[in-house]
Amino acid sequence: ALAGNPNVGKSTLFNALTGLRQHTGNWPGKTVSTARGRCRHHGRDYVLVDLPGTYSLMARSAEEEVARDFFCFGGAEGAVVVCDATCLERNLNLALQVLELQSRTVVCVNLLDEAERKGIRVDLAELSRRLGVPVVGTSAGREEGLEELLDQVEGVLDGRESPKPLTVRYPPPVEFAVASLTPLLGRRLKDRLPARWTALRLLEGEESLLDALAAALNWDPRRDALVAAAVAEARTELA
């Protein structure tokens, strides 16, 4: 899955990697389209999905909901989060959210050529160290850095790389609530979704996600008495 904010060059990267081997389609029930394409690297075929540009996965728009649902239920084996080197800090919000959902992630810092013209230098190695996942620099319009990007994707997917994504820490009351919910959710999710991420979303009470969980996993947290009681208790403590 290729994710990124609008106007970071994500679709340019997608086109450069897939050429004409692509098509578009809608996520079931949504009018927002995603593009799919194929590329080949070191004898292996990859299906790439260009998700709609989005600033977060919090489902405040149809685009965000499509991106979130694809990461949750679309079967992605890994992710590439494309960032704009000229305004990197703003883009890292989405990157951190993706890391909570998908550990097999490569961060692609794109538009390095534009950043250089503006006198901006990105320390890719240090960013990789802090995020705990591979970071690759590209200039997709010039088709620079694409081979290294695919090398890193290959390494993450075949297990040569062992990403240890940065865990975002929340205020202590939230962490306590998450810790109380995580064991309960782990038994029900059975590795289909990260229990920690799911606990955070249940505390938020995002209805569209609850509906999606019920439809995709045949499990509705609202109808699970133990989970519903634990969530209600945690929310009371947070209040």
C-alpha positions in Angstrom: 0.0 0.0 0.0 1.2 3.5 -0.9 0.0 6.2 1.5 0.8 9.8 1.8 -0.5 13.4 2.2 -1.9 15.1 -0.9 0.7 16.6 -3.3 3.8 14.6 -2.0 4.4 12.9 -5.4 2.8 9.6 -4.3 1.0 9.1 -7.6 4.2 10.1 -9.5 6.1 7.4 -7.6 3.3 4.9 -8.3 3.3 5.7 -12.0 7.1 5.4 -12.2 7.1 2.0 -10.5 4.2 0.5 -12.4 4.2 2.2 -15.8 1.1 1.2 -17.7 0.5 -1.9 -15.6 -2.3 -0.3 -13.5 -6.0 0.2 -13.2 -8.4 2.0 -10.9 -11.3 0.9 -8.8 -13.5 1.8 -5.8 -13.3 0.4 -2.3 -16.6 -1.5 -1.8 -19.3 1.0 -0.9 -17.2 4.1 -1.4 -16.9 6.5 -4.3 -13.2 7.2 -3.6 -11.0 5.4 -6.1 -7.7 3.6 -5.5 -5.3 2.7 -8.3 -3.6 -0.7 -8.5 -0.6 -1.6 -10.5 2.2 -4.2 -10.8 6.0 -3.9 -10.8 8.7 -6.5 -10.9 11.9 -6.4 -8.8 14.6 -9.1 -8.6 12.2 -11.7 -10.1 9.3 -10.9 -7.7 6.0 -9.4 -8.7 4.4 -6.8 -6.5 0.9 -5.4 -6.6 1.0 -1.8 -5.5 -2.1 0.1 -4.3 -2.1 3.9 -4.6 -4.4 5.0 -1.7 -6.1 8.4 -1.9 -4.1 11.2 -0.5 -4.9 11.8 3.2 -3.5 13.6 6.2 -4.4 11.0 8.7 -6.2 7.7 9.2 -8.8 9.1 11.6 -11.7 8.7 9.1 -12.9 12.3 9.1 -13.3 12.1 5.4 -14.2 9.5 2.8 -10.5 9.4 1.7 -9.3 8.8 5.2 -11.9 6.1 5.8 -10.8 4.3 2.6 -7.1 4.5 3.5 -7.8 3.2 7.1 -10.1 0.4 5.9 -7.5 -0.8 3.4 -4.8 -1.0 6.0 -7.2 -2.8 8.3 -9.0 -5.2 5.9 -7.5 -4.9 2.5 -4.8 -7.5 2.9 -1.7 -5.2 2.5 1.5 -7.1 3.3 3.4 -3.9 3.8 3.3 -0.1 3.3 5.3 2.7 1.8 4.5 6.1 3.3 5.5 8.8 0.9 6.6 12.1 2.5 7.5 15.5 1.1 11.1 16.4 2.0 10.3 20.1 1.9 7.7 19.9 4.7 8.6 16.6 6.4 7.3 17.3 9.9 3.8 17.8 8.7 3.9 14.5 6.8 5.2 12.4 9.8 1.7 12.5 11.5 0.4 10.1 8.9 3.6 8.0 9.0 3.3 7.5 12.7 -0.3 6.4 12.4 0.5 3.9 9.7 3.3 2.5 11.9 0.7 1.8 14.6 -1.1 -0.4 12.1 1.6 -1.9 9.9 5.1 -2.6 11.2 6.3 -3.7 7.7 6.6 -0.1 6.5 9.2 1.8 4.5 9.2 5.6 4.7 9.9 7.2 1.4 11.1 10.8 1.6 10.3 12.2 -1.8 11.1 15.4 -3.6 14.7 15.5 -2.4 15.5 17.5 -5.5 13.1 20.3 -4.5 14.4 20.2 -0.9 17.9 20.6 -2.1 16.9 23.7 -4.2 15.5 25.2 -1.0 18.6 24.4 1.0 16.9 21.6 3.1 18.9 18.5 4.0 17.2 15.4 5.4 19.3 13.1 7.6 17.7 9.8 6.3 19.8 7.6 8.5 18.8 9.4 11.7 15.2 9.5 10.7 15.3 5.8 10.2 16.9 5.3 13.6 14.2 7.3 15.3 11.2 5.8 13.5 12.6 2.2 13.7 11.9 1.5 10.0 13.8 1.8 6.7 13.8 5.3 5.3 14.7 5.9 1.6 15.1 9.2 -0.3 13.7 9.6 -3.8 13.0 12.1 -6.5 10.2 10.2 -8.2 9.9 12.7 -11.1 13.4 12.0 -12.1 13.0 8.3 -11.2 15.9 8.5 -8.7 16.0 6.2 -5.7 13.4 3.8 -7.0 15.7 0.7 -7.0 16.8 1.4 -3.4 13.2 1.8 -2.4 12.2 -1.5 -3.9 15.3 -3.1 -2.2 14.0 -1.9 1.2 10.5 -3.1 0.5 11.8 -6.5 -0.5 13.9 -6.7 2.7 11.0 -5.8 4.9 8.6 -8.3 3.2 11.0 -11.2 3.1 12.2 -10.8 6.7 15.7 -9.6 6.0 14.8 -6.4 7.7 13.2 -6.5 11.1 11.5 -3.1 11.6 10.9 -2.0 15.2 8.6 0.9 14.7 8.5 3.7 17.2 5.6 3.3 19.6 3.8 6.5 20.2 3.2 7.0 23.9 0.1 8.8 25.1 -0.7 10.4 28.5 -0.5 7.9 31.5 -4.3 7.6 31.9 -4.7 6.6 28.2 -1.8 4.1 28.4 -3.4 2.5 31.5 -6.7 2.2 29.7 -5.0 0.7 26.7 -3.1 -1.8 28.8 -6.4 -3.0 30.4 -8.0 -3.5 27.0 -5.2 -5.0 25.0 -5.2 -8.6 26.5 -8.9 -8.8 26.0 -8.8 -7.7 22.4 -5.8 -9.8 21.5 -7.8 -13.0 22.2 -10.6 -11.8 19.9 -8.6 -10.2 17.1 -6.3 -13.2 16.7 -3.6 -11.1 15.0 -6.1 -9.7 12.4 -5.5 -6.2 13.7 -3.0 -4.8 16.3 -4.7 -5.0 19.7 -3.1 -1.7 20.9 -4.3 0.2 17.8 -7.8 -1.3 18.2 -7.9 -0.4 21.9 -7.1 3.3 21.1 -9.8 3.4 18.4 -12.4 1.8 20.8 -11.6 4.5 23.4 -12.3 7.1 20.7 -15.6 5.4 19.8 -15.3 5.9 16.0 -18.6 4.5 14.7 -17.4 3.9 11.2 -14.6 1.7 12.4 -17.0 -0.3 14.7 -19.3 -0.9 11.7 -16.3 -2.0 9.6 -15.1 -4.4 12.3 -18.5 -5.9 12.5 -18.7 -6.3 8.7 -15.1 -7.5 8.0 -14.3 -9.6 11.1 -17.8 -10.7 12.1 -17.2 -9.2 15.5 -18.9 -6.2 16.9 -17.2 -4.8 20.0 -20.5 -3.1 20.9 -22.2 -6.5 21.2 -19.3 -8.1 23.0 -20.4 -7.8 26.7 -16.9 -8.1 28.2 -15.3 -5.7 25.7 -18.1 -3.2 25.9 -17.9 -3.1 29.7 -14.2 -2.7 29.7 -14.4 0.1 27.2 -17.1 1.9 29.2 -15.1 1.5 32.4 -11.9 2.8 30.7 -13.8 5.8 29.3 -15.2 6.6 32.8 -11.7 6.6 34.3 -10.4 8.9 31.5 -13.3 11.3 32.1 
